[in-house]
Amino acid sequence: MSHGMDACAMLGAVETRSVSPVFVGRAGELTALTEALSRATAGEPQALLIGGEAGVGKTRLIEEFLDTACEQGAVVALGGCVELGADGLPFAPFATALRSLRRRLPDELTAAADGQEAELARLLPELGDPGGHESADEDSTARLFELTLRLLERLAGDRTIVLVLEDLHWADASTRHLLTYLLRTLRRGRIVVVASYRADDIHRRHPLRPLLAELDRLRTIRRIELARFTRIEVHRQLTGILAAEPDPGLVEEVFERSDGNAFFVEELVVSHEAGCAAGQLSDSLRDLLLVRVETLSEDAQRVARIVAEGGSTVEYGLLAAVARLGEDELIEALRAAVGANLLLAVPDGDGYRFRHSLVREAVSDDLLPGERSRLNRRYAEALESDPSLVRADERANRLATYWYHAHDPAKALPAVLRASVATRKRHAYAEQLRLLERAMELWDEVPEEIRGSLRPMDYAEAYPPCDCDPETAALTYLDLLAEAAVAARLSGDRDRALKIGKMALRLLDGGDAQDPLRAAWFWTEKARLQSNLGRGDGRAEIARAQELVKGLPPSAVHAVVLVGAAGWGMLRNPGPDALAAAERAVEYARHVKAESIELNARLTLGTLMVAAGDVETGLAEMHEVRERTTTLGQFTEAARAHINISSALESLGRSREAVELADTGIRLARTYGLVDSVGWVEANRAESLLSLGHWDETREAAERLLRSATSTKPRGSASLRLAQLAAARGELDAAGRHLADARSVYGTRDPIPQYTLPMAQVEIAVAAAEGRVADVRTQLAAAERGGFPPGTHRYGWPLVLTAVTAEAESRGLPAADEGRAEALEAIRRSVRSLAAPAPVWIAHGRQVSEELARAEGRDTAARWAEVVAAYAPLERPAQLARAQHRLADALLVEGGRREEAAALLRVAHATAVRLGARPLREDVELLAARARLSLAPEKQAPKPPEPGDDTFGLTPREQDVLGLVAAGRTNRQIAEELFISPKTASVHVSNILAKLGVAGRGEAAALAHRLHLLDTAL
């Protein structure tokens, strides 16, 4: 470090006062914080972000606020993001804050964490051992986040907690994600969350930038941006620091040089007190920040350099080991640095840190390259010699960082890999990925004998052993790539995972046959990622993987490939091939004793068995998996069992059972923080609620799912349910909007029948309601080309029913005549390909058959009565009400059973009103009005209609005109045929439209045919 600056006299180990005892300015910002504290105390959680450039006074503002909070009885938990070289420690500020809460509220925190200690130990190791818990999966991070949220809400249930997280600009990805989750989902508890960050560090590519943009959209979060001090405020600050009225010239120069930055004001005062006259203050910012250091003794400066390179905080024992000073000399050096306001003793331990990170950065930047690597080596050697010098949860990461910055690849690679394992156990997958990428960077620089000593069983869990003994085989570069690909996927960076997988496949290119198991695993992983990213269906990748393992002895990788193939078929083509793949996956997994893979395969197998018609055996298989995974603590797979079983029950028309099981699954998923699984189960539950006729509850569930779902598919399902509901209620614009949302989520590159067929059904329903018969037929033809694979009957029957109903409604319309025969034949072909494995689908089949008959003018009351009887014992109120309406219509046409028809219409009308099914309600009311039947409950028989009262008041001439309109005649043609003038014909048509309450000739013709207005009076 330079010892220049001749104008400044050395002061030695003299206490230098530079912090103003007077809190200057910030009245509005402090008021905002204290008001948030009051609202939180009243039970309304609060969140505030404090931004400002380095040195502007963020920490001082927070300290003033925390003093107020403590005076009001709040419990304060403070955590700072850690900068360790260029690395952040995962969850560091949360771990520090929770550690503080544990000291303050030991019994309360123990009670709040009861039953979830192993999972929460990933954040706070003092709670227990996270090892041996459920293996990593895509729900594991969300589970940890949910449990953390629940812990804080419980602690803040009857006391006010202030959680402060400083220096977010250094936050690791896991910390950023956890903070985002808390701020988005915190809804109860007396808690204030305050987070600060350096605004001048947030460049365009800084990872905090998108987080701030996202949080800006949340109205529950307040942003506070700290401005620099004004000239008056700088004057007040100088007065406080100097404890005297400052010289006007000093005030002017300090204000100009500091530009109102509070910390720079302090440092300029130090420079002034060190003997620099006005006008001689340091020109360089770095030199200015080093003034305070250069006034210290050689030993104190040496200690400052060591602390600067050790990280945000350095423990006393570690510092002593690295400094290699006598105890007295070290303590004297520390006393001098603390007295000069350069270093601070950390409040919750025996370590030291710089009072301001700007000074630490200046001291670190002043180190020579060789000096920096030497200090990092000494840190690493000291920590290896005595691991107890740092906390256990920080040890692996810090050792990896020290060795890396010591530029010793042979030492760094094993340390980095150990750190990656430690971060994986904490579900900090983004940090694990960063460490693995560092290992990949070091790989070629490490001697072969060092690499040969590394074992896959110690560092790689991503894929099963590939035809090798994990205890003796050496770790390979491909193993690193596999681990990195999975870490990227679990961290949510699927694009990066796909790139890493492609890199591995390029390395294997041409050598697949030499390493078929690893290649097959990477192809299977690529298939999954392609599908997740909407860039393909993964079929080619699955086929390649199957080809690679074909003929090989059973292995865990072979089982994984078969599970992937079976899962692909389950969603897209659940036929014999998928069933066979699932059976072999179970067999292979059992053979190699890979129970987790076996349970996954059995669940897929059970789902496929139900789709194939082996219902009870398939359900039993899935229930066994549900029970076993719950017993083993494999809760993600247990939640998947609830998803698949509830879906299977819905496919069998057992919707009430599906809802009950979904409720159980949601409770399990919420208990264990499986946020993504909650979304999938909620999506299934909403589908079953729609079937059961709980339409308002369906809307609420779907809207809730749109807000809370973390995966795209559940969000798409929510939009799809809302589209189906809107179409059933006649809200065509809303149906179109929700349908467009669903299509944008699902994309077009991976058509899956459980999404494409319901979307087509909604499209057909909207087109039919708008009279677009040609579009109805186009959609039906597209669906028929795609086919109805086994298990898709639950989507196929409603689609075909909607299409055939549209054909029946358009009977008699000249515009619909062309192509009708082909459309009806397409419907018949579709019916022949659809299975009916449950009573509800048998009922659908009968309804489709009778709608076909109605489309051809040959439906009968007797057959509609069979449809009503088929639906009667089922919980399908909307379908039953429509069948009752059709039966009533047929009874009135056939004549003589008016009371029976009236009773049916009253029941159907009541159902339509309860559901909010406007089209059904209007159809019932039109039919009742035509037949002069009251829809209100009556004890007396209804009065029979008077002659002429059965046609909406149409005169005989208007009935003649309506018949010609229905035949497609123009006004001039009507006039010629009835021997009247075109103007008179036009008047008749206008009167007809008004009496029927329709907007055009096409609607009038359709209504005339639908309500038999051209038939003999009822």
Buried (B, 14 or more C-beta within 10 A) or exposed (E): BEEEBEEBEEBEBEEBBBBBEEBBBBEEBBEBBBEBBEEBBEEBBBBBBBBBBBBBBBBBBBEBBBEBBEEEEBBBBBBBBBBBBEBBBBBBBBBBBBBBBBEBBEEBBEEBBEEBBBBBBBBBBBBBEBEEBBEBBBBBBBBBBBBBBBBBBBBBBEBBBBBBBBBBBBBBBBBBBBBBBBBBBBEEBBBBBBBBBBBEBBEEEBEBEEBBEEBEEEEEBBEBEBBBBEEEBBBBBBBBBBEEEBBEEBBBBBBEBBEBBBBBBBBBBBBBBBBBEEEBBBEEEBBBBBBBBBBBBEBBBBBBBBBBBBBBBBBBBBBBBBBEBEEEBBEBBBBBBBBBBBBBEBEEEEBBBBBBBBBBBBBBEBBEEEEBBBBBBBBBBBBBEEEEBBBEBBBBBBBBBBBBBBBBBBBBBBBBBBBBBBBBBBBBBBBBBBBBBBBBBBBEEBEEEEBEEBBBEBBBBBBBBBBEEBEEBEBBBBBBBBBBBBBBBBBBBBEBBBBBBBBBBEBBEEEBEEBBBBBBBBBBBBBBBBBBBBBBBBBEBBBBBBBBBEEBEBBBBBBBBBBBBBBBBBBBBBBEEBBBBBBBBBBBBBBBEBBBBBBBBBBBBBBBBBBBEBBEBBBEBBBBBBEBBBEBBBBBBBBBBBBBBBBBBBBBBBBBBBBBBBBBBBEBBBBBBBBBBBBBBBBBBBBBBBBBBBBEBBBEBBBBBBEBBBBBBBBBBBBBBBBBBBBBBBBBEBBBBBBEBBBEBBBEEBBBBBBBBBBBBBBBBBBBBEBBBBBBBBBBBEBBEBEBBBBBBBBBBBBBBBBBBBBBBBBBBEEBEEEBEEBBEBBBEBBEBBBBBBBBBBBBBBBBBBBBBBBBEEBBBEBBBBBBEBBEEBBBBBBBBBBBBBBBBBBBBEEEBBEBBBBBBBBBBBBBBBBBBBBBBEBBBBBBBBBBBBBEEEEEEBEEBEEEBBBBEBBEEBBBBBBBBBBBBBBEBBBEBBEBEBEBBBBBBEBBBEBBEBEEBBBBBBBBBBBBBBEEBB
